[in-house]
């Protein structure tokens, strides 16, 4: 039995679907089982990293766990520590943690620092472990969707990185392979898509899918911040994300071959993701 935490998230939902399609016994952990929609045959269990008393039942009888905590506070990776303690007690053998590529490149932003500390907890658990470090998700294009839909304009921010964006389904495919085979213990894998794309090229791909030209407008950092403030998107988490994006310009363009090596398939393209989500662009 494999337990998938973060089972309703972008990667977790794809992972649950892939494991279920392959006939692998899978249990999906979510805080709100009544609202979850999983494929037939998936066992659904209530569980919350912040409620340690819910974890023994979620972990009972599981061999391997996909570790995807919802986030980090100023106190650090408390959720990983809570899970590790419960996993040891339950006799879990292997933890596969979803992290971020910045850990491998020495990034110091708050989000990467949280993942780095979380990785250390997993590595010190005494259990077998594997770390997955994806770069920018293709779902980042959701941040452009509103103005593309209304104005056919993509507002990029000065300094936005060229990115080898990755489809969440590819991350899930890697996780599914690692959770169902051996030979990946003690490894950390950087995961990317197969193309390094500038924001301009990302906009062109959306335009090609729509059959309409998308105008690309580059804003200064100050202009972008003013727009975030107007939308009420401020706060520490946004600032942490902006700092991550600023630092990631140094590496986000680098392409890894880990997806193809592990799954045997080339990474999905951004055009595939756009075609699947074309409704968000209107």
URJOWO-V213140 format. One record per backbone hydrogen bond with DSSP energy under -1.0 kcal/mol. CO is the residue of the C=O (numbers start at 1). NH is the residue of the N-H. If there is no record, write none. Layout:
CO:NH ; CO:NH
This chain:
1:63 ; 1:64 ; 2:27 ; 3:66 ; 4:29 ; 6:9 ; 9:13 ; 11:15 ; 12:16 ; 13:17 ; 14:18 ; 15:19 ; 16:20 ; 17:21 ; 18:22 ; 19:24 ; 20:23 ; 25:2 ; 26:43 ; 27:4 ; 28:45 ; 29:7 ; 30:47 ; 32:35 ; 39:42 ; 43:28 ; 45:30 ; 48:51 ; 51:54 ; 52:55 ; 54:58 ; 55:59 ; 56:60 ; 59:62 ; 63:93 ; 63:94 ; 64:3 ; 65:96 ; 66:5 ; 67:98 ; 73:76 ; 76:78 ; 77:81 ; 78:82 ; 79:83 ; 80:84 ; 81:85 ; 82:86 ; 83:87 ; 84:88 ; 85:89 ; 86:90 ; 87:92 ; 93:128 ; 94:65 ; 95:130 ; 96:67 ; 97:132 ; 100:103 ; 101:104 ; 102:107 ; 109:113 ; 110:114 ; 111:115 ; 112:116 ; 113:117 ; 114:118 ; 115:119 ; 116:120 ; 117:121 ; 118:122 ; 119:123 ; 120:124 ; 122:125 ; 128:95 ; 129:186 ; 130:97 ; 131:189 ; 132:99 ; 133:191 ; 134:101 ; 136:166 ; 137:140 ; 138:141 ; 139:142 ; 140:143 ; 141:144 ; 144:148 ; 145:149 ; 146:150 ; 147:151 ; 147:153 ; 148:152 ; 152:215 ; 154:217 ; 156:219 ; 157:160 ; 163:165 ; 163:197 ; 164:193 ; 166:138 ; 167:170 ; 167:171 ; 168:172 ; 169:173 ; 170:174 ; 171:175 ; 172:176 ; 173:177 ; 174:178 ; 175:179 ; 184:187 ; 187:131 ; 189:133 ; 191:135 ; 197:163 ; 198:202 ; 199:203 ; 200:204 ; 201:205 ; 202:206 ; 203:207 ; 204:208 ; 205:209 ; 206:210 ; 207:211 ; 207:212 ; 215:154 ; 217:156 ; 219:158 ; 220:224 ; 221:225 ; 222:226 ; 223:227 ; 224:228 ; 225:229 ; 226:230 ; 227:231 ; 228:233 ; 235:239 ; 236:240 ; 237:241 ; 238:242 ; 239:243 ; 240:244 ; 241:245 ; 242:246 ; 243:247 ; 244:248 ; 247:250 ; 248:251 ; 248:252 ; 251:254 ; 252:164 ; 257:261 ; 258:262 ; 259:263 ; 260:264 ; 269:273 ; 270:274 ; 271:275 ; 272:276 ; 273:277 ; 277:280 ; 278:281 ; 279:282
